[in-house]
Amino acid sequence: MPRTPAHTPAVERGTDSASSQGETALERALGRLPRVVDLLAARAAEHDRDGTFPYQGIETVHEAGLLTLTVGQRYGGPGAGLADTVRVLARLGRGDASVALLTAHTLLHHAEQAAGAPWPAALYRRLLTESRRGPALVGTLRAAPGRPPAVTAHWRGDAWQLTGRAAQCPGAEALAWLAVEARTEEQRPRTGLFLIRGDSPGLEIDPAADQLGLRAAAGHDVLLDGARVGTDAVLLPRTPAPADRPLSAARRQLALVAVLLGTARAALDWSAGHLRGSTAHRRPIGELDVRLTGAEELVHGLAARIDADPAAAERAPAVQLLAARTAADTVQQALTLTGSAGLDRRHPLERHLRDTLGLRTQLPAEDAVLDALGEALLGRV
């Protein structure tokens, strides 16, 4: 992150082959995961209460090698697949949903680069260099589905200039890079991604966010007023091959719903601890555990299947929808069982409830998912 220097290498290089090195780095990062989760959980309530950005938490994730887990082996990274990504994010979600969400966005960018190299080579090398020096968070500013981009790009002779306002960007105050979706002002407008440094001139953060959940994620507005982007940092037009779209969407959906499941698991664990010894609550708590475990198995199982067969990505919309519903219901039912104690701000359950609500807004809207699934079965009217 531009404002928080660090010195622990994130992408390690050695004398081993890329494959063995990747396996070693992956195992090492996963082995640090339990300690990272504990450290995140210890500070989560403080950041939520004050609405402060979890710099220390992001630093901890970075130092453990988890923030660059999906950097491809050809770039010297661990090369984690979707199954390991989902596993990590679900565990981080137990500690602090905000940190897990920010980690997810960065891991997804590295995974996309490993799969299809959308970033220009020189620019991605720069990102990797920054990732060795400290946490380098990457965020994306995209319009909601069905809406035009909120940012326009004007050609000014030797570079593009971005103008517009993008609302509620997670991690806005600490992003090293932003991939901004913008529409060009040309005779035949194009839509593409413009890669811009988080501390670039012409880019400002409006620290007005005061959201109900995911408060530590600092989802502030991003204001662009003539921010310059060179031609070497533009992906125009943004037209991935049709075969890549389901896979890219599946990575995002399963990664984000994994954070949601981790948050729900933390809520259920706290509720079970609070109700310990109560025979009257054994069956309802057991029922919640069964449902949540089923959702977890669905998501983790599909992630592993996609790693083996990318065609399985077509199952992701239905699976993430079922998992999101289950996670949200688990937290709400846990609150019903614990009663007024669950709403006490001295306890984490009400924070998990608010974070769950915030995380669901990061996923595709239910009606859009159901409509698309129905159209696939019945055909377009």
ChimeraX attribute file (.defattr): number of C-alpha atoms within 10 A of each C-alpha:
attribute: neighborCount
match mode: 1-to-1
recipient: residues
	/A:1	24
	/A:2	18
	/A:3	12
	/A:4	13
	/A:5	13
	/A:6	18
	/A:7	12
	/A:8	17
	/A:9	18
	/A:10	27
	/A:11	25
	/A:12	15
	/A:13	15
	/A:14	8
	/A:15	7
	/A:16	10
	/A:17	11
	/A:18	19
	/A:19	15
	/A:20	13
	/A:21	20
	/A:22	25
	/A:23	16
	/A:24	14
	/A:25	25
	/A:26	21
	/A:27	12
	/A:28	15
	/A:29	22
	/A:30	18
	/A:31	12
	/A:32	16
	/A:33	18
	/A:34	13
	/A:35	11
	/A:36	23
	/A:37	21
	/A:38	14
	/A:39	17
	/A:40	25
	/A:41	19
	/A:42	12
	/A:43	15
	/A:44	22
	/A:45	18
	/A:46	13
	/A:47	18
	/A:48	21
	/A:49	12
	/A:50	10
	/A:51	18
	/A:52	14
	/A:53	21
	/A:54	24
	/A:55	17
	/A:56	14
	/A:57	23
	/A:58	27
	/A:59	21
	/A:60	20
	/A:61	26
	/A:62	27
	/A:63	22
	/A:64	23
	/A:65	27
	/A:66	29
	/A:67	29
	/A:68	32
	/A:69	30
	/A:70	25
	/A:71	27
	/A:72	23
	/A:73	19
	/A:74	12
	/A:75	17
	/A:76	19
	/A:77	27
	/A:78	29
	/A:79	25
	/A:80	24
	/A:81	20
	/A:82	26
	/A:83	21
	/A:84	19
	/A:85	23
	/A:86	25
	/A:87	19
	/A:88	25
	/A:89	28
	/A:90	27
	/A:91	23
	/A:92	30
	/A:93	29
	/A:94	24
	/A:95	26
	/A:96	33
	/A:97	35
	/A:98	32
	/A:99	27
	/A:100	31
	/A:101	26
	/A:102	22
	/A:103	27
	/A:104	26
	/A:105	20
	/A:106	22
	/A:107	27
	/A:108	24
	/A:109	23
	/A:110	25
	/A:111	23
	/A:112	19
	/A:113	19
	/A:114	21
	/A:115	14
	/A:116	10
	/A:117	14
	/A:118	16
	/A:119	22
	/A:120	14
	/A:121	13
	/A:122	10
	/A:123	13
	/A:124	17
	/A:125	13
	/A:126	10
	/A:127	19
	/A:128	20
	/A:129	15
	/A:130	20
	/A:131	24
	/A:132	20
	/A:133	16
	/A:134	23
	/A:135	32
	/A:136	28
	/A:137	29
	/A:138	29
	/A:139	26
	/A:140	20
	/A:141	23
	/A:142	20
	/A:143	16
	/A:144	10
	/A:145	10
	/A:146	6
	/A:147	8
	/A:148	14
	/A:149	21
	/A:150	18
	/A:151	22
	/A:152	22
	/A:153	26
	/A:154	17
	/A:155	16
	/A:156	10
	/A:157	6
	/A:158	10
	/A:159	17
	/A:160	21
	/A:161	20
	/A:162	27
	/A:163	20
	/A:164	18
	/A:165	20
	/A:166	20
	/A:167	18
	/A:168	19
	/A:169	21
	/A:170	26
	/A:171	25
	/A:172	29
	/A:173	23
	/A:174	25
	/A:175	23
	/A:176	23
	/A:177	22
	/A:178	20
	/A:179	22
	/A:180	23
	/A:181	25
	/A:182	27
	/A:183	22
	/A:184	22
	/A:185	13
	/A:186	10
	/A:187	6
	/A:188	6
	/A:189	13
	/A:190	14
	/A:191	20
	/A:192	21
	/A:193	22
	/A:194	27
	/A:195	24
	/A:196	21
	/A:197	18
	/A:198	23
	/A:199	18
	/A:200	14
	/A:201	12
	/A:202	14
	/A:203	20
	/A:204	18
	/A:205	19
	/A:206	15
	/A:207	14
	/A:208	11
	/A:209	17
	/A:210	13
	/A:211	17
	/A:212	13
	/A:213	21
	/A:214	26
	/A:215	26
	/A:216	27
	/A:217	29
	/A:218	25
	/A:219	24
	/A:220	21
	/A:221	20
	/A:222	21
	/A:223	19
	/A:224	21
	/A:225	16
	/A:226	18
	/A:227	20
	/A:228	24
	/A:229	20
	/A:230	14
	/A:231	14
	/A:232	14
	/A:233	20
	/A:234	21
	/A:235	18
	/A:236	15
	/A:237	13
	/A:238	15
	/A:239	11
	/A:240	11
	/A:241	8
	/A:242	8
	/A:243	10
	/A:244	17
	/A:245	13
	/A:246	19
	/A:247	20
	/A:248	16
	/A:249	16
	/A:250	25
	/A:251	24
	/A:252	21
	/A:253	20
	/A:254	28
	/A:255	30
	/A:256	26
	/A:257	31
	/A:258	32
	/A:259	32
	/A:260	34
	/A:261	32
	/A:262	29
	/A:263	31
	/A:264	31
	/A:265	25
	/A:266	24
	/A:267	26
	/A:268	25
	/A:269	16
	/A:270	18
	/A:271	23
	/A:272	20
	/A:273	9
	/A:274	15
	/A:275	15
	/A:276	11
	/A:277	10
	/A:278	9
	/A:279	8
	/A:280	9
	/A:281	14
	/A:282	13
	/A:283	10
	/A:284	13
	/A:285	19
	/A:286	12
	/A:287	12
	/A:288	20
	/A:289	17
	/A:290	12
	/A:291	16
	/A:292	24
	/A:293	16
	/A:294	14
	/A:295	24
	/A:296	23
	/A:297	13
	/A:298	16
	/A:299	25
	/A:300	21
	/A:301	12
	/A:302	23
	/A:303	27
	/A:304	17
	/A:305	16
	/A:306	22
	/A:307	16
	/A:308	13
	/A:309	11
	/A:310	16
	/A:311	14
	/A:312	17
	/A:313	22
	/A:314	16
	/A:315	14
	/A:316	23
	/A:317	23
	/A:318	14
	/A:319	19
	/A:320	25
	/A:321	22
	/A:322	17
	/A:323	26
	/A:324	24
	/A:325	18
	/A:326	22
	/A:327	30
	/A:328	22
	/A:329	18
	/A:330	24
	/A:331	26
	/A:332	20
	/A:333	17
	/A:334	24
	/A:335	20
	/A:336	13
	/A:337	18
	/A:338	17
	/A:339	11
	/A:340	9
	/A:341	17
	/A:342	24
	/A:343	16
	/A:344	12
	/A:345	12
	/A:346	11
	/A:347	15
	/A:348	19
	/A:349	27
	/A:350	20
	/A:351	27
	/A:352	29
	/A:353	25
	/A:354	16
	/A:355	25
	/A:356	27
	/A:357	16
	/A:358	19
	/A:359	23
	/A:360	19
	/A:361	9
	/A:362	14
	/A:363	19
	/A:364	16
	/A:365	12
	/A:366	16
	/A:367	9
	/A:368	12
	/A:369	16
	/A:370	14
	/A:371	11
	/A:372	15
	/A:373	16
	/A:374	12
	/A:375	12
	/A:376	10
	/A:377	9
	/A:378	9
	/A:379	9
	/A:380	8
	/A:381	4
